[in-house]
Structures are given as C-alpha cells and as structure tokens.
C-alpha cells in the first residue's frame, strides 16, 4: 500500500527479476521510532481485530492505519484552487 501523494520517479522502481514480474518500489529506510501506550480496552480491541482479520504484522498494520489517517487529514486541510 502506498501512502505518499508526491510524484513518483522512474528511479523509484527496480527492474523485475524476469520480464513477467511487476517492478518493485525502492524501500525507504525507517530510522525513527515511536512508541505509545494503549489502555486495556484499546488493546483488547486491537488484539481482537488482529485475530479476526489474521493480520500477520502488527507494526505494519498500525503504521499503515496511522499514516492513512495522517495523509487523509493533510489532504483535506490542503488549500484548493477555489479557497
């Protein structure tokens, strides 16, 4: 899943291993760490969701959910042509 609404360059793609495969995007190194606390009900809800929908990577799920919310809000708040 891609979150960045900025322009993508041809250099952002690696050549596929064979001609029938899809090119992969270059991965950005994650060098910043964030931690946060959840109360018991929030943790129970998160664990139920992860179990019900068989989420394999909890950190990826939380990171994507967070970034979707952040980017959606930033796009809503950005100025438009008629503002």
C-alpha positions as CSV (number, residue, x, y, z in Angstrom):
1,X,0.0,0.0,0.0
2,X,1.4,3.4,-1.0
3,X,0.7,6.5,1.1
4,X,2.7,9.3,-0.5
5,X,0.9,11.6,-2.8
6,X,4.1,13.0,-4.2
7,X,5.3,12.4,-7.7
8,X,6.9,9.0,-8.4
9,X,10.1,9.0,-10.5
10,X,11.2,6.2,-12.8
11,X,14.2,5.8,-10.4
12,X,11.9,4.7,-7.7
13,X,11.4,1.3,-9.4
14,X,13.8,-1.6,-9.5
15,X,13.9,-3.8,-12.6
16,X,11.9,-7.0,-12.2
17,X,13.7,-10.3,-11.8
18,X,12.1,-11.6,-15.0
19,X,10.0,-9.9,-17.7
20,X,6.7,-11.2,-16.4
21,X,7.0,-9.8,-12.8
22,X,5.9,-6.4,-11.6
23,X,8.6,-3.8,-10.8
24,X,9.2,-3.2,-7.0
25,X,9.4,0.2,-5.5
26,X,12.6,1.3,-3.7
27,X,12.1,0.8,0.1
28,X,12.8,3.8,2.4
29,X,14.8,3.1,5.5
30,X,12.9,3.6,8.7
31,X,15.2,5.3,11.2
32,X,12.7,6.9,13.6
33,X,10.9,5.0,16.4
34,X,7.6,6.0,18.0
35,X,6.0,4.2,21.0
36,X,2.6,4.8,22.6
37,X,0.5,3.3,25.3
38,X,-3.0,1.8,25.0
39,X,-5.5,1.2,27.8
40,X,-6.9,-2.3,28.3
41,X,-10.0,-1.8,26.2
42,X,-8.0,-0.4,23.3
43,X,-5.5,-3.3,23.5
44,X,-8.3,-5.8,23.6
45,X,-10.0,-4.3,20.5
46,X,-6.7,-4.2,18.6
47,X,-5.9,-7.9,19.5
48,X,-9.5,-8.9,18.5
49,X,-9.1,-7.2,15.2
50,X,-5.7,-8.7,14.5
51,X,-7.0,-12.2,15.3
52,X,-10.3,-11.8,13.4
53,X,-8.6,-10.4,10.2
54,X,-5.5,-12.5,10.5
55,X,-3.1,-9.6,10.5
56,X,0.4,-11.0,10.1
57,X,2.5,-8.0,11.0
58,X,1.1,-5.8,13.8
59,X,3.6,-3.0,13.4
60,X,2.9,-2.7,9.6
61,X,-0.8,-2.7,10.3
62,X,-0.6,0.1,13.0
63,X,1.9,2.1,10.8
64,X,-0.4,1.9,7.8
65,X,-3.5,2.8,9.8
66,X,-1.7,5.8,11.3
67,X,-0.3,7.1,8.0
68,X,-3.7,6.7,6.2
69,X,-5.3,8.9,8.9
70,X,-2.4,11.5,8.8
71,X,-2.3,11.8,5.0
72,X,-6.1,11.9,4.6
73,X,-6.3,14.8,7.1
74,X,-3.4,16.6,5.4
75,X,-5.1,16.3,2.0
76,X,-8.4,17.6,3.5
77,X,-6.6,20.6,5.0
78,X,-4.6,21.5,1.9
79,X,-5.6,24.6,0.1
80,X,-7.6,24.1,-3.1
81,X,-7.9,26.3,-6.2
82,X,-11.1,27.9,-5.0
83,X,-10.3,28.6,-1.3
